[in-house]
Amino acid sequence: MELKLTKPICFFDLETTGMNLSKDRIVEISILKVFPNGNKESKTWLVNPEMKIPDEVIAIHGITNEKVAEEPTFKQLAPQIHEMIKSCDLGGYNSNRFDIPLLVEELLRVGIDFEMKNVVSVDVQTIFHKKEQRTLSAAYQFYCEKNLEGAHSAEADTNATYEILKSQLDKYEDLTNDMAWLGEYSSRRKFADFAGFIGYDKKGDEVFAFGKYKGRIVEKVLEEEPGYFGWIQNADFPLYTKKVLTAIKLRKLNTKLK
């Protein structure tokens, strides 16, 4: 089944130096852009992460320090990447919990504020896990009846993810071929930030999801303990989390001034 799109969707996959959103960097990114008329555009870049790739990570994706030594940095590639994905929805495999947060973090590091407010994110892994509970390679075999050649290469994983979503729509009649619906279906617990440090309570107010103020409303904590804001801003939290916290603080200040 082909996707019913009202705007382009970019399926993408990252290979990285590790899993830490604050510290790790991208070493390969592949993007498959699918347009509402069915046309496709794809790009894959190797990226110099400007840090050492650990041996245990090289063993997974096979991208060595020597292989990326002469490749462009993310800062050099960021304008092209941003141009390709802006005004698009996003799709991936485990993308809501890792790929999107890390990509946005990398963009923020080089001064590009990628706004997710009007972006639908479809996580094919979540759909798969709700239906079958498998890995990407198993999902590809299950839905597409193909072996995933070149697993853990960003390009192979990206194309497999796109094919899996189309096959999922064919297989499950209760899935709606609409990106907003799929984005909602493939989401997990809703957070204000990508990394899951700021969540929502039943009333829709932002609450801390960690630490000594876990479960407490962010605005109230910042009012009662103003030093907590400074501590987070200076600590090793993702840039996007700091951005969200700053927006909440400014919103509260603007409300007081009215």
N, C-alpha and C positions, 0 to 999 in steps of 0.2 A: 504494500500500500504506500503510495506517495504521500508526503506530508502536505497538509493543508496549511499554507502559510499566508499571513497577512503582511509580513515583513521578513527580511532575510534572517536566517538562524545560522550561527557559527558553531559548529561542533569543533572542539579542540581538545588537545591532550598535551600535558607537560611531562618532560623528564627533568629531574631536578637533582640538586646535591644532597637532598634529604627531605624530611617531613616537617621541619620547624618553620612556621609561617614568618616568623620575625627574622630568622637568621639565614635560611637556605635560599638558594637562587635557582633560576631556570637554566638548564643546559641544552634543552631542545624544546621547541614548540611547533606543533602542527595544527593548522586551521583549515577546516573544510567549510566554506561558505555556501549555503544552499539558498537560492532565490525563490520567490513565490512562483515564478514561471518554470521552475525545475532546473534552471541553469546552475552550474557549480563552479566555484573558484577555489583552488587550494594552494596553500603555501606552507613550506616547512623550513625552519631555520635552526641551525646549530647556534648556540650562544656561549660566549666566553663568560663564565659566571664570576670571574675575578676572585675566585677562591678555590681551594683544593677540593676536588671531588673525592670523597672517601672511598677506599678500596671496596668496602662492602656494598656501596651503592653502584660502583662500576660493575660489580659482579651481577647486578640486576639488569641494568639497561645497556651495558657495554660501551658507554660513552666515556672515553678516557680523558685525562687532563691534556694529553698531547693532541688529541683529536679536536679539542675546542680552543687550543692556545692561540691560534691565528684567526679565530672567528670573531665577528663583531660582538660587542657587549650589548646587554639589554637596552642600555641607554641609547645606543646607536640605532637599535631596531625598533624601539618603542613607538616612534611616529608612524611607521608602516603598520605595525600591529594594531595600534589604536585606530588608524584609518580604516582597517579591514573590519574591525568588530563594532565600531561605534554605530549606534542606531539599530543594532541587531539584537535578537534574542540569542541566548547561549545554550549549548547542549554539550554534555560530556558524560563520562563514566566516573562516578564518585566526585563529580565536579563541584557540587554544592559545598562539600566539606573540605575539599583540598584545592582543586585546580583553579576555580574562580577566586577564592580568597588569596591564593598565592599570586595569581596574575594581577589582581587589583593592587596587591601589596607592592609588587614590582613596579607597576605604573605609578603609584604614589611616590615611590622612592625617587623617581626621575621627574617628578613634578607634573604628572598627568593625572588629573582627578577624574577617573572613570566613574560615572554616575550609574548606579544599579537600580535606581528608583523605578524606572519604567521598562526595565529589562526582565523578561521571563527567563528563568533558568530551568531547563529540563534535565534531570539527572536520571540517565538510563539505568544506572546501577540500582537506584531506589525502586524503580518500576520492576526490575528484574528480581530484586530481593523480596519485594512484596508478593511476587508471583512464584518464584522458583528457588531462591537462595543458592546462587552459584557465583563463580569468578567470571571475569571478562572472557577468558578463553572458553570456559564451559558455556557461557551465554552464547557466544558466537557459534559454537557447535550445536547447541540446543535449538536456537532460533533460525540460524542460517544454514545448518548442516554443512559447515565448512570448518577446516582447521585454521586456527589463527597463526599464519606464518609471520614471523617477525614480531611476536608479542614483546611488549616493553620497548618497541620503537614507537615514537609519538605518532608517526604517520599511519602505521598499521593499526594502532589502537583507535585513532580518530576515525578512520574509515569503517572499522568494525563497529564502533559505537553508532554511527549513522545507519548502517545496515541493520543493526539489532533493533533500533527504534522502529524502523519501518516494518520489520518482521513482527515485533510486539503488537503493533496496530493491526496486523493481519490476524494474529493468533487470538487476541483477547477482544471480544466484541464489546465488553464493557469499557474499554478505553476509548476516549473521545479524541479524534484527530484534530486537536486544537491546542496550540502551544500554551495558552494561558491555563487551560484545564490540565494539561500534562505537567506544567510547572507546579501547579498546586498539588497534584497527585504525587509527584516525585519529591516533594519537599518533606523534610522531617520536622522536628520541633522548630518553631519560628524564632529567629533571633534578630536583634537589631543590627548586630555586626556579623561578619562571616565566621569569626573564630569561636563564637558561642560564649563570649564573656558577658554579653548584655542580652537578656531575654525579655519576655513580656509576661505580665500577669493576666489573670482572667479579664480584667477591665481594659487591657491593652496598654497599660503603663509600662515603661521600660524598668526592668529590675536587674540588679546584679545577679549573675548566674554562677558566681564563684566567691571564695574567700569569706571573710568575717561578716560581710554585708549581704551574703547570698539570700535572695528572695526579697530584699528590701528595695523600695522604689528609688531609682537613681537620683531623681531630683531632690528628694528629701535627704538622702545621704550627702549629696554635694552641698546642701544648705547647712546641714548640721556639722559636717566634717569637711570643710573646704580644702584642707590639706590632702585629702584622699585623691582629689583631681590631679594635683601636682605630682603626687606619688606615681599614679598611673602614667602620666605624661612622660615622666623621667625613667620609668621602668621598662622592662623588655616585653612590651605588649605590641601587637601588630599596629601598624599605622592607621589602618581602617578603623580599628577599635577606638583609637585615640580621636580619630575624626568624628565618630559617632558620639563619643562622650562630650567632645567640644560643642557639637551641635545641640545636645541636650542642655548643656550649661548656658549657651547663648540664648536658647529658646526661653529658658527660665528668666534670664536677665531682661530679655525683651518684654516678657509678660509683666514683670515688675515695673518697667518704665512706662507702660501704657496707662 
